[in-house]
């Protein structure tokens, strides 16, 4: 079941076509946001919480659909938008131009309802996967940062320097730090300890 809160922008200057597409999408449980020209569409795209799936007429007053597409793709933050061009331009070179400009897909006019449904579904699924992936990456980054960062007050023995963990077990300093960060230890001798623990060898130097 598609979420009724999933919004689709329908930018189409032909009122009849706009009504037909809006009616079809509403039956499929999508929330339709209409624009009658390219300038209105651009305002909606740049508003707060805009639709992520854009159905843009190639030819319309104001900014043309392909111009909006080209302008959006100049900014990487708009990569998550899914753009479908609705067009009467069905020549191969026109299709290539639209896709090269940054459109994800195109639907020729007059459109078939089943084809429209299939292409809208692909776009919806693409956006869901993009958002899911972005959320997983954020969760993973937060988890890694939490694991790799020593946080809060760390109880440490004033004599042996062992550290008490969350289970009230006392761990060696090296073991605790290695388990809670990316740090690794290699052992050596500072000059003071060398003289203290190996005085015979220290005197020979």
N, C-alpha and C positions, 0 to 999 in steps of 0.2 A: 504494500500500500504506500503510495507516494505521500509525502508530507504536504498538507495543505498550506504550509507556510513557505514552501519553496517557490520563489518568485521568478517569473520570466518576463523580461522586457520585450514587448512587441512594438517595434518602431515601424509604422506603416502609415503612409499618407492617404491611402485609399480606404475610406470608411467601411465599405462593405467587406473588404478583405480583412481589415482589422477586427471587425465584429465576428466574422467567421472563425478566424484563428483564436480569438478570445473565448468564444463559445466552446470550441473544441478543447482548448487547454483547460478550461474550467471543468469540463466533464471528466477530464483526466486528473482532477484534483490538484491542479496547479493554481497559484495565485498570479493573475495577470496584471502587469503594469503597462499601460498604453502610452505611446508617444505618437503624435501626428506628424512630426517632422524631425529632422536630424538635430536641430538645436535643442529641442525639448528632450530628446533622447540623451543628449550629452549632459544636460542638467541633471537628469535622473541618475545617470551613471556616476556622476560626481557628488551625489547627495549622500547622506548618512544611510548606511545599510542598503546599498543598491542591489538589484538583482544580479546574480552571478551568471545567469544564462541570458544571452542577448540574441534576439531574433531581429535582424536589421534588414530593412529593405535597401537594396543597392541604390535605387534611384528614388530620392524623396527631397522635398524642399529643405533649404538650409544645408547642413552637413549631410553628405551622402553616406550611406552605410559603409562603403569601402573607405571613406575618409575617416570615419569614426574608428574603424578597425585599425587603420594605419596609425592613427594618433594614439590609440590605446597601447599598441604594441611597442611604442617608443619608451614605455616605462615598464620595468621588470615587475613592479608590484601588481600589474594588471595581468600577469601571466595566468592567474587562477581563473580568469573569466573565460567562459566558453562562448564563442561567437559563431552564429550561423547567419549567413547572408541569404536573404530571400530575393531571388532575381529572375528576370526574364533573359539574362545573358547566359545562354547555355552552350556557347561555343567553347571549344577546348581552351583557347587562349584566354578567354574571360574567366573560366574556372581556375586556371593556373594563376592568373593575376590575383584573384580573390584570395586564394590559399597562400600565395607568396606574400600578400599584404598582411597576413596574420589571422585570417578566418580559420576556424577549426573545421567548418563544414559549410555546405551551401544546399539550398532547396530551390529547385527551378519552379517558376510559375508557368501554368497553373499547377498547384501542388496536389499530390495524392495524400489523403488522410493517413493512410497506413505508413507511407514514407515519412510524413511529418512526425508521426508518433514515434517511429523507430529512431529517427535522428535526434529528436528531443530527448528520448530515453538515453541515448548514448551520451549526450551532453550532460544530462542530470547525473548519470553514473560517474562520468569523468570528474565532475565537481565534488561528488561525495568521496571519491577515492582520494582526490587532492586534499580535501579537508581532513580526512582520516589520517593520511600520511603526515600532514603537517602537525596534527595533534600527537601522533606517536613520536615524531622527532622531538617535539617539545618535551614530552614526558620523559623520553630517554635522556635528553640533555639535562633535565632537572635531576633525574635519578643519578646520573654520573657525577654531576656537581655535588650532590649531597653525599655520595659515597666517598668522593675524593677530597672532601673538605672536613677538617677537624673542627668541630663546632662546640660551643659552650665551655663550661668549666670542666677541666679534666682532673679528677682526683689522682694525685701522685704521691707515692711514699717518700717522705723526706730523707730516708736513709738509703734504701736500695733503688729508689726511682722507678719501681714498678707502678703500673697504672691500673686502676680499678675500672672494669668495663661495666656494661649495663646489667650483666648477670652476677655482679659482685665477685667476679673472678679477677685475680691480680695477674696482669700480663707484663712481660718484659717491655720496656719502652720501645725497643726495636720492633717487636711483634705487633704491638698496638698501632704504631705509626704506619707500618707496612699494610696492616689490615684496613686502615681508614684513609689511606692516601695512595698516591702513586710513587711515593718516596721509597727507595731501597737503600739498605745500609751495607757498607763495606768497612771492615774493621782495620784499624791501624793503631799507632801509639803516638800520643802527643809527647813533647819533650819532657814535661813534668812527670808523667807516668812512666816514661822510659827510665828516668833517673831513679824514681821511687821503687819500681818493681824489678829493674835490671841494673842495679848500681854497679855490679862488677863490669858489665859490658860498657856502661856509660863512662866509667873511669878510663877505659882503654882508648877512648876517642880523643 
